[in-house]
Amino acid sequence: MICKYYQQRAKGNLSFRGYSGRTKQIRMVYCHECGGHFSERKGTVLEQSRLPEAKACAILRHVRERTGTLATSRLVAVHPDTVTR
């Protein structure tokens, strides 16, 4: 079932309930309309990312500047496959 407020902001139907992730820094969201629970990263480029937000944003900045995969992986200290993913 799709919520009638799907992908709409500021409708007053969302509240934050708990945290997720190894370091408990990703907030979990609850929808009062449909009763669904989901991560605040759902629907963003960080949805499947297990990296800290700061490191993921650093990768995105390098990619935006057209830095190569290997150079980005060295600069951010992650595996090249992480940059590709």
Kinemage of the C-alpha trace (Angstrom):
@kinemage 1
@onewidth
@group {chain A} dominant
@subgroup {mainchain}
@vectorlist {calphas} color= white
{ca met a 1} P 0.000 0.000 0.000
{ca ile a 2} L 1.323 3.444 -0.872
{ca cys a 3} L 0.766 6.180 1.668
{ca lys a 4} L -1.226 9.199 0.438
{ca tyr a 5} L 1.608 11.399 1.760
{ca tyr a 6} L 4.305 9.452 -0.122
{ca gln a 7} L 7.193 11.806 -1.091
{ca gln a 8} L 5.437 14.872 0.338
{ca arg a 9} L 7.044 17.076 2.962
{ca ala a 10} L 5.659 18.946 5.956
{ca lys a 11} L 2.327 17.123 6.203
{ca gly a 12} L 2.664 16.477 9.944
{ca asn a 13} L 2.439 12.705 9.571
{ca leu a 14} L 6.058 11.791 10.392
{ca ser a 15} L 7.803 11.354 13.717
{ca phe a 16} L 11.211 9.992 14.600
{ca arg a 17} L 11.332 6.795 16.626
{ca gly a 18} L 14.692 5.321 17.433
{ca tyr a 19} L 17.961 4.971 15.600
{ca ser a 20} L 19.561 2.475 13.247
{ca gly a 21} L 23.048 1.592 12.119
{ca arg a 22} L 26.158 0.408 13.918
{ca thr a 23} L 26.717 3.771 15.592
{ca lys a 24} L 23.002 4.551 16.032
{ca gln a 25} L 23.195 7.791 14.035
{ca ile a 26} L 20.544 7.092 11.357
{ca arg a 27} L 17.105 8.101 12.576
{ca met a 28} L 14.111 5.840 11.986
{ca val a 29} L 10.912 7.516 10.837
{ca tyr a 30} L 7.324 6.477 11.618
{ca cys a 31} L 4.363 7.537 9.453
{ca his a 32} L 1.143 8.109 11.415
{ca glu a 33} L -0.935 7.855 8.221
{ca cys a 34} L 0.095 4.411 6.946
{ca gly a 35} L 1.912 3.022 10.003
{ca gly a 36} L 5.137 2.459 8.071
{ca his a 37} L 8.630 2.507 9.574
{ca phe a 38} L 11.639 3.450 7.476
{ca ser a 39} L 15.095 5.004 7.606
{ca glu a 40} L 15.475 8.743 7.087
{ca arg a 41} L 17.943 7.842 4.298
{ca lys a 42} L 15.279 5.990 2.286
{ca gly a 43} L 14.959 7.443 -1.196
{ca thr a 44} L 18.303 9.270 -1.051
{ca val a 45} L 21.711 8.465 -2.522
{ca leu a 46} L 22.743 7.345 0.969
{ca glu a 47} L 19.980 4.727 1.235
{ca gln a 48} L 22.165 1.607 0.988
{ca ser a 49} L 25.333 3.270 2.252
{ca arg a 50} L 26.956 1.902 5.376
{ca leu a 51} L 29.483 4.716 5.474
{ca pro a 52} L 29.348 7.585 7.931
{ca glu a 53} L 27.506 10.525 6.400
{ca ala a 54} L 30.619 12.731 6.337
{ca lys a 55} L 32.642 10.160 4.390
{ca ala a 56} L 29.787 9.503 1.913
{ca cys a 57} L 29.432 13.257 1.317
{ca ala a 58} L 33.189 13.547 0.738
{ca ile a 59} L 32.943 10.849 -1.952
{ca leu a 60} L 30.034 12.673 -3.581
{ca arg a 61} L 31.975 15.953 -3.614
{ca his a 62} L 34.906 14.277 -5.387
{ca val a 63} L 32.612 12.578 -7.901
{ca arg a 64} L 30.874 15.891 -8.591
{ca glu a 65} L 34.263 17.439 -9.359
{ca arg a 66} L 34.951 14.559 -11.779
{ca thr a 67} L 37.808 13.134 -9.735
{ca gly a 68} L 38.567 9.599 -10.893
{ca thr a 69} L 37.519 6.506 -8.971
{ca leu a 70} L 41.029 5.550 -7.857
{ca ala a 71} L 41.953 9.095 -6.852
{ca thr a 72} L 38.712 9.467 -4.895
{ca ser a 73} L 39.278 6.171 -3.115
{ca arg a 74} L 42.780 7.284 -2.084
{ca leu a 75} L 41.647 10.740 -0.944
{ca val a 76} L 38.716 9.469 1.114
{ca ala a 77} L 40.453 6.234 2.250
{ca val a 78} L 37.883 3.753 0.968
{ca his a 79} L 38.041 0.835 -1.461
{ca pro a 80} L 37.567 1.776 -5.165
{ca asp a 81} L 34.500 -0.511 -5.307
{ca thr a 82} L 32.899 1.648 -2.618
{ca val a 83} L 33.300 4.717 -4.819
{ca thr a 84} L 31.849 2.873 -7.805
{ca arg a 85} L 28.860 1.628 -5.827
